[in-house]
Amino acid sequence: MASRSALSRLSLTATRSMQSTRGATRYFSDDKGRVLSEEERAAENVYIKKMEKEKSEKQKLKHEKEKAEKENQGSDKKTEGSQKA
């Protein structure tokens, strides 16, 4: 099954490369069998990068918040210990 899909992809790639030399629009296939034009694929890549950036920023903020909470807890414990002594 895998070799069959690899052969079909190879033939599609060869056909597409021949078309692109003639000035035809190039198309790419996504994993779901849908064909995407270069513009659609570029737009999808931009969207994916935007989502990854937002996710990364959220994780960074979460990490900074947790770090700040730990520092506050540590300073609170030091303050309580000095008051008891």
N, C-alpha and C positions, 0 to 999 in steps of 0.2 A: 504494500500500500504506500509506503514511504517513497519507494523508488518511482512509483507511478506519479505521485504528486510532484516529485522533483523533476521528472521528465516534462510534465506539463508546464511547470514554472520555467524550465529551461527553454522550451519552445515559445512560450509567451515572451520571455526576455529577448530572444532572437528576433521575433516578429516585431516587438516594440522598438528594438534598436534599428531595424531596417526602416520602420516608419518614421523614426525621429530624424533620420538622415534626409528624408523627403520633406521635412518640415511639418509633419503631423504632430498633434498633441500627444505627449507621452502619458500613459496611464500606469498606475501601480495597483497591485492587488493587496488588500488588507487580509488578515487572517480569516475573516468571515466570508471570503469569496467575493466581496464587493470591490469594484474597481474604482480607484480614486484618481482624479487628475492631479497634475503637479500642484495646482493652486489649492485644491482641497487638502492634499497631503501637507503642504506648507502651513496652511491654516490650522490643521490638526496638530502639527508639531509645535506651533506657537502656543496653542491652547494647552497642550501637555506640559510644556516648559513653564507656562504661567501657573498651572496647578501645582507643579512640583516646587516652584519657588514659594508659593503661598504656604504649602505644607511645611517646607523647610523653615520658613519664618515663624510659623505657629509653634513648631517644635523648639526653636531657639528661644522664643518668648517663654514657653512652658519651662524649659530648662533654667532660664535666668530667674524665673519666679520661684522655682523650687530651691535654687541656690540661695536666693535672698531669704526665703523662709527658714532654711537650715541655719544661715548666719544669724538670723534674729533669734531662733531658738537657742543657739549656742551662747549668744550674748545675754539672753534672759537667764540662762542657767548660771552664768558667771556672776551676774548681778545678784541673784538669789543667794548664791553661795557666799558672797562677800557680806551680805546683810546678816546672815545667820551667825557668822563668826564674830 
